[in-house]
Amino acid sequence: MNKTIMSDNLRSRVVTQGVQRSPNRAMLRAVGFQDADFNKAIVGVANGYSTITPCNMGINQLAQRAEAGIKSAGAMPQIFGTITISDGISMGTEGMKYSLVSREVIADSIETACTGQSMDGVLAIGGCDKNMPGAMLAIARMNIPAIFVYGGTIKPGHYNGRDLTVVSSFEAVGQYSAGKIDETELTAVEQNACPGAGSCGGMFTANTMSSAFEAMGMSLPYSSTMAAEDAEKADSTEKSAFVLVEAIRKQLLPRQIITRKSIENAISVIMAVGGSTNAVLHFLAIARAAGVELTIDDFETIRGRVPVLCDLKPSGKYVATDLHKAGGIPQVMKMLLVHNLLHGDCITISGQTIAEVLADVPNEPRADQDVIRPWDKPMYAQGHLAVLKGNLATEGAVAKITGVKKPVITGPARVFESEEACLDAILAGKIKAGDVIVIRYEGPKGGPGMREMLAPTSAIIGAGLGDAVGLITDGRFSGGTYGMVVGHVAPEAAVGGAIALVEEGDSITIDAPSRLLQLNVPDEELARRRANWQPPAPRYTQGVLAKYAKLVSSSSLGAVTDLGLFH
């Protein structure tokens, strides 16, 4: 790490110093700068506040605490906004195509504001799923001192003695359609699922990414599982501001923290907590932005050696606030460290190593809780996020394979050209046990935007078919999805991947133990079909989705938009 330097405003001095910058200073005086402030570091606060979603509605208060902390630490804060798309609200609609796209928009907006204004560092606050990877992409690209602050998780809803999350409501739709519950119960679940501010409460994508960023060293210990509405969340935000200002003084840069070893730490924690399939997509992108070598196969390697230690929703019992009370991510990390599955020498944003951060954390979880299992009694002996390959996914596909009662299924393909067509068939009772559902042309280019499929997967669970059917798609799944489902199939249908060649009734094998995704059709027949295949016309010809479809890479490479722009 570099030695402490004399001046904090290495970058911002280009807009605050010298006679020729008098007009620049004049404008800064209007937003509160005094004479002495022009020698201080300017720190951006990327504020993901919005009332679009409960995930982000509490963030403005956190931004204000960050602002106060930055001032107290001797720097000058500048708050700016960045967008969010609510996955939960856009789910099942055309609007969901903008969700993954928003990751790039968020990254681009933070990079644009921080670099355009020559900021010395940035504190990014986000809640909904794409806020986190979006912010981290920008942080890795810019490589200016930075810290990520999670807006916090929602507290569980309650109804009839059980904890609810938003996924409970999605599953209730399937239960209602299958005649298992009445409209009164459906409405009651809807009314009680989301009690206030915070991101979706299970180990879905938001909590997965916040936990991974803490493990990677880019967020403060324990901060990733705090409830949005609890006082400790705001206190931790202010502390994050002090830590960031110190990192600016020491010039501790993100690429010193985001390394191959720290990303391996993050992936190990994702496996241990039973995290979202989306983490694969996001960390491939983050690694690329940070200049770190990482492939989809690395996830499979780490999966093979890391057990699932936590009993968390969607497939488990507990929510993130329960994990927090049980010891949080530091407890999970310490168990991994003790068993040589974590790199303890990785540096964190505080300047401490992982081993130093975890020094006082017990080696084993407390006996009075069962959210985090003892090492010798894990939920599963190996990780849950598997990479499947075969003639249907030569570049790979991603599946959650733990807890599936039938890890091997061979059945007839039921082919749908969109999520909506598939959902209609499920709700109409047209899907039978043993079917393998194929939803295609929902990939990064084909969708475009790689929609999540929580509506059909939840409807399958609600209809009681969760262990009886398979589902494969070149789209994505929500962190709330579980069952025999395989997403991120690459190459996608829109570029002529084999998923585009599947016909109704074809035999498909999903074999989780063998990590196989196979279309049981002779090569000669596939060659004949390929010769007759025509790429579909673009669904959008202008605007952000058209630009995204033109630029986006394969999901096996992270679905990034700046790959090979000049090659």
C-alpha positions as CSV (number, residue, x, y, z in Angstrom):
1,M,0.0,0.0,0.0
2,N,1.3,3.5,-0.8
3,K,2.5,5.7,2.0
4,T,0.3,8.5,3.3
5,I,0.5,11.5,1.0
6,M,0.4,15.2,1.8
7,S,-2.5,16.3,-0.3
8,D,-5.9,14.6,-0.3
9,N,-7.2,16.3,-3.5
10,L,-5.0,14.6,-6.1
11,R,-7.7,14.6,-8.8
12,S,-10.1,17.4,-7.8
13,R,-7.3,20.0,-7.7
14,V,-7.7,20.3,-11.5
15,V,-11.0,22.0,-10.8
16,T,-10.1,23.9,-7.6
17,Q,-6.6,25.2,-7.9
18,G,-5.1,28.1,-9.8
19,V,-6.2,31.5,-11.2
20,Q,-7.7,29.9,-14.3
21,R,-10.1,27.9,-12.1
22,S,-11.7,30.9,-10.5
23,P,-15.0,30.3,-12.4
24,N,-15.0,26.6,-11.3
25,R,-14.6,27.7,-7.7
26,A,-17.3,30.3,-8.1
27,M,-19.8,27.5,-8.9
28,L,-18.5,25.4,-6.0
29,R,-19.0,28.3,-3.6
30,A,-22.7,28.2,-4.6
31,V,-23.0,24.6,-3.3
32,G,-21.3,25.4,0.0
33,F,-17.6,25.5,-0.5
34,Q,-15.6,27.9,1.6
35,D,-12.0,29.1,1.0
36,A,-10.5,26.3,3.1
37,D,-12.5,23.6,1.3
38,F,-10.7,23.9,-2.0
39,N,-7.7,22.0,-0.6
40,K,-9.9,19.1,0.6
41,A,-10.7,15.9,-1.2
42,I,-14.0,16.0,-3.0
43,V,-15.9,12.7,-2.4
44,G,-18.9,11.7,-4.4
45,V,-21.9,10.1,-2.8
46,A,-23.6,8.0,-5.4
47,N,-27.1,8.0,-4.1
48,G,-29.4,5.2,-5.3
49,Y,-32.5,6.7,-3.5
50,S,-35.8,6.4,-5.2
51,T,-39.4,5.6,-4.2
52,I,-39.7,3.2,-7.1
53,T,-39.0,0.3,-4.8
54,P,-38.8,-0.5,-1.0
55,C,-35.2,-1.6,-1.7
56,N,-34.1,2.0,-2.2
57,M,-36.7,4.2,-0.4
58,G,-34.5,4.5,2.8
59,I,-31.3,5.4,1.0
60,N,-31.6,9.2,1.1
61,Q,-31.2,9.2,4.9
62,L,-28.1,7.1,4.5
63,A,-26.7,9.5,1.9
64,Q,-27.2,12.3,4.4
65,R,-25.3,10.4,7.1
66,A,-22.6,9.7,4.6
67,E,-22.4,13.4,3.8
68,A,-22.1,14.3,7.4
69,G,-19.4,11.7,7.9
70,I,-17.4,12.9,4.9
71,K,-17.5,16.5,6.3
72,S,-16.5,15.4,9.8
73,A,-13.6,13.4,8.3
74,G,-12.2,16.6,6.6
75,A,-13.4,16.1,3.0
76,M,-16.1,17.7,0.9
77,P,-19.1,15.5,-0.2
78,Q,-21.0,15.9,-3.4
79,I,-24.2,13.9,-3.6
80,F,-25.5,12.8,-7.0
81,G,-28.3,10.4,-8.0
82,T,-28.2,7.2,-9.9
83,I,-31.1,5.1,-11.1
84,T,-32.7,1.8,-10.1
85,I,-35.1,-0.6,-11.7
86,S,-37.2,-2.7,-9.3
87,D,-36.8,-6.3,-10.4
88,G,-39.7,-7.4,-8.3
89,I,-42.1,-4.8,-9.8
90,S,-41.0,-5.2,-13.4
91,M,-40.9,-9.0,-13.1
92,G,-43.0,-10.8,-15.7
93,T,-43.3,-7.7,-17.9
94,E,-41.5,-6.2,-20.8
95,G,-40.0,-3.8,-18.4
96,M,-37.8,-6.5,-16.9
97,K,-35.7,-6.3,-20.0
98,Y,-34.3,-3.1,-18.6
99,S,-33.1,-4.7,-15.4
100,L,-29.8,-6.1,-16.4
101,V,-29.4,-3.1,-18.8
102,S,-29.7,-0.9,-15.7
103,R,-26.5,-2.4,-14.3
104,E,-24.6,-0.8,-17.2
105,V,-26.5,2.5,-16.9
106,I,-25.7,2.7,-13.2
107,A,-22.0,1.9,-13.8
108,D,-21.8,4.4,-16.6
109,S,-23.6,7.1,-14.6
110,I,-21.3,6.7,-11.6
111,E,-18.2,6.7,-13.8
112,T,-19.5,9.7,-15.7
113,A,-20.2,11.8,-12.6
114,C,-17.0,10.9,-10.7
115,T,-14.7,11.3,-13.7
116,G,-16.5,14.2,-15.2
117,Q,-16.2,16.1,-11.9
118,S,-12.7,14.9,-11.1
119,M,-13.7,13.5,-7.7
120,D,-11.1,12.0,-5.4
121,G,-13.2,9.1,-4.2
122,V,-16.8,7.8,-4.2
123,L,-19.1,6.2,-1.6
124,A,-21.8,4.4,-3.5
125,I,-25.1,3.5,-1.8
126,G,-27.4,1.0,-3.4
127,G,-30.3,-1.3,-2.6
128,C,-32.0,-3.2,-5.5
129,D,-30.2,-6.0,-7.3
130,K,-28.3,-4.1,-10.0
131,N,-27.2,-1.2,-7.8
132,M,-24.4,-3.3,-6.4
133,P,-22.8,-4.8,-9.5
134,G,-23.4,-1.5,-11.3
135,A,-21.5,0.5,-8.6
136,M,-18.7,-2.1,-8.4
137,L,-18.2,-2.1,-12.2
138,A,-17.7,1.7,-12.1
139,I,-15.4,1.5,-9.0
140,A,-13.3,-1.2,-10.7
141,R,-13.1,0.8,-14.0
142,M,-12.2,4.1,-12.4
143,N,-9.9,2.8,-9.7
144,I,-10.3,5.8,-7.4
145,P,-10.7,5.2,-3.6
146,A,-14.2,3.8,-3.1
147,I,-16.5,2.0,-0.6
148,F,-19.8,0.4,-1.2
149,V,-22.7,0.9,1.3
150,Y,-25.6,-1.5,1.1
151,G,-29.0,0.2,1.7
152,G,-30.0,-2.7,3.9
153,T,-32.3,-5.7,3.8
154,I,-36.0,-5.6,4.5
155,K,-37.4,-7.2,7.6
156,P,-39.6,-10.3,7.0
157,G,-43.3,-10.0,6.7
158,H,-45.6,-12.1,8.9
159,Y,-48.8,-14.0,8.2
160,N,-50.3,-17.0,10.0
161,G,-47.1,-17.6,12.0
162,R,-44.7,-17.7,9.1
163,D,-42.1,-15.3,7.7
164,L,-42.9,-13.9,4.3
165,T,-40.7,-12.4,1.5
166,V,-41.8,-11.0,-1.9
167,V,-41.1,-14.5,-3.3
168,S,-44.0,-15.8,-1.0
169,S,-46.3,-13.6,-3.1
170,F,-45.0,-14.9,-6.4
171,E,-45.5,-18.5,-5.2
172,A,-48.9,-17.7,-3.9
173,V,-49.9,-16.8,-7.5
174,G,-49.0,-20.4,-8.5
175,Q,-50.8,-21.8,-5.5
176,Y,-54.0,-19.8,-6.2
177,S,-53.9,-20.8,-9.9
178,A,-53.6,-24.5,-8.9
179,G,-56.6,-24.1,-6.5
180,K,-54.4,-24.7,-3.4
181,I,-55.3,-21.4,-1.7
182,D,-58.3,-19.0,-2.1
183,E,-58.3,-15.3,-3.1
184,T,-58.5,-14.2,0.5
185,E,-55.1,-15.9,1.4
186,L,-53.6,-14.7,-1.9
187,T,-54.5,-11.1,-0.9
188,A,-53.3,-11.6,2.7
189,V,-49.9,-12.8,1.5
190,E,-49.7,-9.8,-0.8
191,Q,-50.6,-7.4,1.9
192,N,-48.0,-8.7,4.4
193,A,-45.1,-9.8,2.3
194,C,-43.2,-6.5,2.2
195,P,-43.5,-4.6,5.6
196,G,-41.2,-1.6,4.9
197,A,-37.9,-0.3,3.5
198,G,-35.1,-2.6,2.4
199,S,-34.1,-5.1,-0.3
200,C,-35.8,-8.5,-0.7
201,G,-35.2,-10.4,2.5
202,G,-33.9,-13.9,1.6
203,M,-30.5,-14.7,0.2
204,F,-31.7,-13.4,-3.2
205,T,-29.5,-11.3,-5.5
206,A,-29.3,-8.1,-3.5
207,N,-28.3,-9.8,-0.2
208,T,-26.0,-12.2,-2.2
209,M,-24.1,-9.3,-3.7
210,S,-23.9,-7.2,-0.5
211,S,-22.5,-10.3,1.3
212,A,-20.0,-10.9,-1.5
213,F,-18.8,-7.3,-1.4
214,E,-18.2,-7.5,2.3
215,A,-16.3,-10.7,1.8
216,M,-14.3,-9.0,-1.0
217,G,-13.3,-6.2,1.4
218,M,-15.2,-3.4,-0.3
219,S,-17.8,-2.9,2.4
220,L,-17.4,-2.8,6.2
221,P,-17.8,-6.0,8.3
222,Y,-21.4,-6.9,9.3
223,S,-22.8,-4.1,7.0
224,S,-24.2,-6.5,4.4
225,T,-26.9,-8.1,6.5
226,M,-28.1,-5.1,8.5
227,A,-31.8,-4.2,8.2
228,A,-32.5,-1.0,6.3
229,E,-34.6,0.4,9.1
230,D,-32.3,-0.2,12.0
231,A,-30.1,2.5,13.5
232,E,-26.9,0.5,13.0
233,K,-27.4,0.8,9.2
234,A,-27.1,4.6,9.3
235,D,-24.3,4.4,11.9
236,S,-22.4,2.0,9.6
237,T,-22.9,4.4,6.7
238,E,-21.3,7.2,8.6
239,K,-18.4,5.0,9.6
240,S,-17.9,4.0,6.0
241,A,-17.5,7.7,5.1
242,F,-14.6,8.0,7.6
243,V,-13.0,4.8,6.3
244,L,-13.2,6.1,2.8
245,V,-11.6,9.4,3.5
246,E,-8.7,7.6,5.2
247,A,-8.4,5.4,2.1
248,I,-8.2,8.5,0.0
249,R,-5.4,9.8,2.2
250,K,-3.5,6.6,1.9
251,Q,-4.4,6.1,-1.8
252,L,-5.7,2.6,-1.1
253,L,-7.3,1.9,-4.5
254,P,-10.0,-0.6,-5.5
255,R,-7.7,-2.7,-7.7
256,Q,-5.5,-3.3,-4.7
257,I,-8.6,-4.8,-3.0
258,I,-10.4,-6.4,-6.0
259,T,-7.9,-9.1,-6.9
260,R,-8.1,-12.7,-8.0
261,K,-7.8,-13.9,-4.4
262,S,-10.5,-11.5,-3.0
263,I,-12.9,-12.5,-5.8
264,E,-12.3,-16.1,-4.9
265,N,-13.2,-15.1,-1.3
266,A,-16.4,-13.6,-2.5
267,I,-17.3,-16.6,-4.5
268,S,-16.6,-18.9,-1.6
269,V,-19.0,-16.9,0.6
270,I,-21.6,-16.9,-2.1
271,M,-21.5,-20.7,-2.1
272,A,-21.5,-20.9,1.7
273,V,-24.6,-18.7,2.1
274,G,-26.5,-20.4,-0.9
275,G,-26.5,-17.2,-3.0
276,S,-28.0,-16.2,-6.3
277,T,-27.1,-17.5,-9.7
278,N,-26.9,-13.9,-10.8
279,A,-23.7,-13.6,-8.8
280,V,-21.9,-15.6,-11.6
281,L,-22.9,-13.1,-14.2
282,H,-22.0,-10.1,-12.1
283,F,-18.6,-11.3,-10.9
284,L,-17.5,-12.2,-14.4
285,A,-18.2,-8.6,-15.3
286,I,-16.6,-7.1,-12.2
287,A,-13.5,-9.2,-12.7
288,R,-13.2,-8.0,-16.2
289,A,-13.6,-4.4,-15.2
290,A,-10.8,-4.8,-12.6
291,G,-8.5,-6.6,-15.0
292,V,-8.7,-9.9,-13.1
293,E,-8.7,-13.2,-14.9
294,L,-11.9,-15.2,-14.1
295,T,-13.9,-17.7,-16.1
296,I,-17.3,-19.4,-15.6
297,D,-15.4,-22.6,-14.9
298,D,-13.8,-21.0,-11.8
299,F,-17.2,-21.0,-10.1
300,E,-17.4,-24.8,-10.6
301,T,-14.0,-25.3,-9.1
302,I,-14.8,-23.3,-6.0
303,R,-18.3,-24.9,-5.7
304,G,-16.6,-28.3,-5.4
305,R,-14.7,-27.4,-2.3
306,V,-17.1,-25.1,-0.3
307,P,-20.0,-26.4,1.6
308,V,-23.4,-24.6,2.0
309,L,-23.4,-23.5,5.6
310,C,-26.5,-21.4,5.9
311,D,-30.2,-22.3,5.9
312,L,-31.6,-19.3,4.0
313,K,-34.5,-18.6,1.7
314,P,-35.4,-19.2,-1.1
315,S,-35.0,-22.9,-0.6
316,G,-34.2,-22.7,3.1
317,K,-35.8,-21.4,6.2
318,Y,-34.3,-18.1,7.3
319,V,-33.9,-14.5,6.0
320,A,-30.9,-12.1,6.0
321,T,-31.9,-10.5,9.3
322,D,-31.7,-13.9,10.9
323,L,-28.2,-14.4,9.5
324,H,-27.2,-11.0,10.9
325,K,-28.3,-12.0,14.4
326,A,-26.5,-15.3,14.1
327,G,-23.2,-13.6,13.4
328,G,-23.5,-12.3,9.9
329,I,-21.0,-12.7,7.1
330,P,-17.9,-12.5,9.4
331,Q,-19.0,-15.7,11.1
332,V,-19.3,-17.5,7.8
333,M,-16.0,-16.1,6.6
334,K,-14.2,-17.1,9.8
335,M,-15.4,-20.7,9.4
336,L,-14.1,-20.7,5.8
337,L,-10.8,-19.1,6.9
338,V,-10.2,-21.7,9.6
339,H,-10.7,-24.5,7.0
340,N,-8.3,-22.9,4.5
341,L,-11.1,-21.8,2.1
342,L,-10.4,-18.1,2.4
343,H,-7.4,-16.0,1.6
344,G,-6.7,-14.2,4.9
345,D,-4.0,-12.0,3.5
346,C,-6.4,-10.0,1.2
347,I,-6.5,-6.3,2.1
348,T,-9.8,-4.6,2.9
349,I,-11.0,-1.0,2.5
350,S,-10.1,-0.3,6.1
351,G,-6.5,-1.2,5.4
352,Q,-6.7,-4.4,7.6
353,T,-6.3,-7.8,6.1
354,I,-9.2,-10.3,6.1
355,A,-7.5,-12.3,8.8
356,E,-7.1,-9.2,11.0
357,V,-10.8,-8.2,10.5
358,L,-11.9,-11.7,11.6
359,A,-9.4,-12.1,14.4
360,D,-12.0,-11.9,17.2
361,V,-14.8,-13.8,15.5
362,P,-15.4,-17.4,16.9
363,N,-14.2,-20.3,14.9
364,E,-17.7,-22.0,15.1
365,P,-21.2,-20.4,15.2
366,R,-23.1,-20.0,18.4
367,A,-25.0,-23.1,19.6
368,D,-28.2,-21.1,20.2
369,Q,-29.0,-20.6,16.6
370,D,-29.3,-22.8,13.5
371,V,-29.1,-20.3,10.7
372,I,-25.4,-21.0,10.3
373,R,-24.7,-24.7,10.6
374,P,-21.6,-26.1,12.4
375,W,-18.8,-27.1,10.0
376,D,-19.4,-30.8,10.5
377,K,-23.2,-30.5,9.8
378,P,-23.5,-28.3,6.7
379,M,-26.7,-27.9,4.7
380,Y,-24.9,-29.5,1.8
381,A,-21.3,-30.8,1.5
382,Q,-20.7,-28.8,-1.7
383,G,-21.8,-25.5,-3.2
384,H,-25.1,-25.1,-4.9
385,L,-24.2,-23.0,-8.0
386,A,-23.1,-25.4,-10.7
387,V,-21.9,-24.8,-14.2
388,L,-23.5,-27.2,-16.7
389,K,-22.2,-27.9,-20.2
390,G,-23.1,-30.0,-23.1
391,N,-24.4,-29.6,-26.7
392,L,-27.1,-27.3,-25.4
393,A,-24.7,-25.0,-23.6
394,T,-21.1,-25.3,-25.0
395,E,-20.1,-22.1,-23.2
396,G,-21.9,-23.1,-20.1
397,A,-25.1,-22.6,-18.1
398,V,-25.8,-22.0,-14.5
399,A,-28.0,-23.9,-12.1
400,K,-28.8,-24.2,-8.4
401,I,-28.5,-27.9,-7.7
402,T,-28.7,-28.4,-4.0
403,G,-31.9,-29.5,-2.4
404,V,-33.3,-30.7,-5.7
405,K,-35.1,-34.0,-5.1
406,K,-34.6,-35.2,-8.7
407,P,-31.2,-34.0,-9.8
408,V,-31.4,-35.8,-13.1
409,I,-34.3,-35.4,-15.5
410,T,-34.8,-36.5,-19.1
411,G,-38.1,-35.4,-20.7
412,P,-39.8,-33.9,-23.7
413,A,-39.1,-30.3,-24.5
414,R,-41.9,-27.8,-24.1
415,V,-40.7,-24.9,-26.2
416,F,-41.7,-21.2,-25.6
417,E,-40.4,-18.2,-27.5
418,S,-41.0,-15.9,-24.5
419,E,-41.6,-15.9,-20.7
420,E,-45.2,-14.7,-21.1
421,A,-46.1,-17.7,-23.3
422,C,-44.6,-20.1,-20.8
423,L,-46.4,-18.5,-17.8
424,D,-49.7,-18.7,-19.6
425,A,-49.2,-22.5,-20.2
426,I,-48.2,-23.1,-16.6
427,L,-51.2,-21.3,-15.1
428,A,-53.5,-23.0,-17.6
429,G,-52.3,-26.4,-16.3
430,K,-50.7,-27.4,-19.6
431,I,-47.3,-28.4,-18.1
432,K,-47.0,-31.9,-16.8
433,A,-44.6,-33.8,-14.5
434,G,-41.6,-34.9,-16.5
435,D,-41.7,-32.0,-19.0
436,V,-38.5,-29.9,-19.7
437,I,-39.6,-26.3,-20.3
438,V,-37.5,-24.3,-22.7
439,I,-37.8,-20.5,-22.7
440,R,-35.6,-18.9,-25.4
441,Y,-34.8,-15.7,-27.1
442,E,-34.6,-14.1,-23.6
443,G,-30.8,-13.8,-23.6
444,P,-28.7,-10.7,-23.4
445,K,-29.0,-10.0,-27.2
446,G,-32.3,-11.8,-27.8
447,G,-34.5,-10.4,-25.1
448,P,-32.7,-8.1,-25.1
449,G,-31.7,-7.7,-21.5
450,M,-31.8,-11.3,-20.2
451,R,-35.0,-11.2,-18.2
452,E,-35.3,-13.0,-14.9
453,M,-37.9,-15.8,-14.8
454,L,-39.3,-15.6,-11.3
455,A,-43.0,-15.6,-12.4
456,P,-42.8,-19.0,-14.2
457,T,-40.5,-20.6,-11.7
458,S,-42.7,-19.5,-8.8
459,A,-45.8,-20.6,-10.6
460,I,-44.2,-24.1,-11.1
461,I,-43.4,-24.2,-7.3
462,G,-46.9,-23.0,-6.5
463,A,-48.4,-25.6,-8.7
464,G,-46.5,-28.4,-6.9
465,L,-44.3,-29.2,-9.9
466,G,-41.0,-27.9,-8.4
467,D,-39.4,-31.3,-8.2
468,A,-41.2,-32.8,-11.2
469,V,-40.3,-30.6,-14.2
470,G,-37.1,-29.0,-15.6
471,L,-36.7,-25.5,-17.0
472,I,-33.9,-24.2,-19.1
473,T,-33.5,-20.7,-20.6
474,D,-31.0,-18.3,-22.1
475,G,-32.5,-15.7,-19.7
476,R,-31.8,-15.4,-16.0
477,F,-33.5,-16.4,-12.8
478,S,-34.2,-14.3,-9.8
479,G,-32.2,-14.9,-6.6
480,G,-35.6,-16.1,-5.3
481,T,-35.8,-19.0,-7.7
482,Y,-35.1,-22.7,-6.8
483,G,-35.9,-26.1,-8.3
484,M,-34.5,-27.9,-11.3
485,V,-33.9,-24.7,-13.3
486,V,-31.0,-23.9,-15.6
487,G,-30.3,-20.3,-16.8
488,H,-27.7,-18.3,-18.6
489,V,-27.6,-20.9,-21.4
490,A,-24.9,-19.9,-23.8
491,P,-24.6,-19.4,-26.7
492,E,-28.0,-17.9,-26.6
493,A,-30.8,-18.5,-29.1
494,A,-30.4,-15.1,-30.8
495,V,-26.9,-15.9,-32.0
496,G,-27.7,-19.4,-33.1
497,G,-27.0,-21.3,-30.0
498,A,-28.3,-24.9,-29.9
499,I,-31.2,-23.8,-27.7
500,A,-32.6,-22.1,-30.8
501,L,-32.7,-25.5,-32.6
502,V,-34.9,-27.3,-30.0
503,E,-38.2,-28.5,-31.2
504,E,-41.4,-29.4,-29.3
505,G,-41.1,-33.0,-27.9
506,D,-37.3,-33.3,-28.3
507,S,-35.7,-35.2,-25.5
508,I,-33.6,-33.1,-23.2
509,T,-31.4,-34.3,-20.3
510,I,-30.5,-32.1,-17.3
511,D,-28.0,-34.0,-15.1
512,A,-26.9,-31.9,-12.2
513,P,-24.4,-34.4,-10.7
514,S,-22.7,-34.8,-14.1
515,R,-23.1,-31.0,-14.8
516,L,-24.6,-32.0,-18.2
517,L,-27.2,-30.1,-20.3
518,Q,-27.8,-32.2,-23.4
519,L,-30.2,-32.2,-26.3
520,N,-30.7,-35.8,-27.3
521,V,-31.0,-35.3,-31.0
522,P,-28.4,-36.7,-33.6
523,D,-25.7,-34.3,-34.8
524,E,-26.9,-34.7,-38.4
525,E,-30.4,-33.6,-37.5
526,L,-29.0,-30.6,-35.6
527,A,-26.9,-29.7,-38.6
528,R,-30.0,-29.8,-40.8
529,R,-31.9,-27.6,-38.4
530,R,-29.0,-25.2,-38.1
531,A,-28.8,-24.8,-41.9
532,N,-32.5,-23.8,-41.9
533,W,-32.2,-21.4,-38.9
534,Q,-32.5,-17.7,-39.5
535,P,-31.6,-15.1,-36.9
536,P,-34.7,-13.1,-35.7
537,A,-35.1,-9.4,-36.5
538,P,-34.1,-7.2,-33.6
539,R,-37.0,-6.6,-31.3
540,Y,-35.8,-3.0,-30.7
541,T,-34.3,-0.7,-33.3
542,Q,-33.7,2.5,-31.3
543,G,-33.1,3.6,-27.7
544,V,-31.2,1.9,-24.9
545,L,-32.3,-1.7,-25.6
546,A,-31.2,-1.4,-29.2
547,K,-27.8,-0.1,-28.1
548,Y,-27.5,-2.8,-25.5
549,A,-28.4,-5.6,-27.9
550,K,-25.7,-4.4,-30.3
551,L,-22.9,-4.2,-27.7
552,V,-23.6,-6.9,-25.1
553,S,-21.4,-10.0,-24.9
554,S,-22.4,-13.5,-24.1
555,S,-23.6,-14.3,-20.6
556,S,-20.7,-16.6,-20.2
557,L,-18.5,-13.5,-20.3
558,G,-20.6,-11.5,-17.9
559,A,-22.9,-9.8,-20.4
560,V,-20.7,-6.8,-20.5
561,T,-21.1,-4.0,-23.1
562,D,-17.5,-2.9,-23.6
563,L,-15.9,-6.2,-24.6
564,G,-13.7,-5.9,-27.7
565,L,-15.0,-2.5,-28.8
566,F,-11.8,-1.8,-30.7
567,H,-10.9,-5.2,-32.0
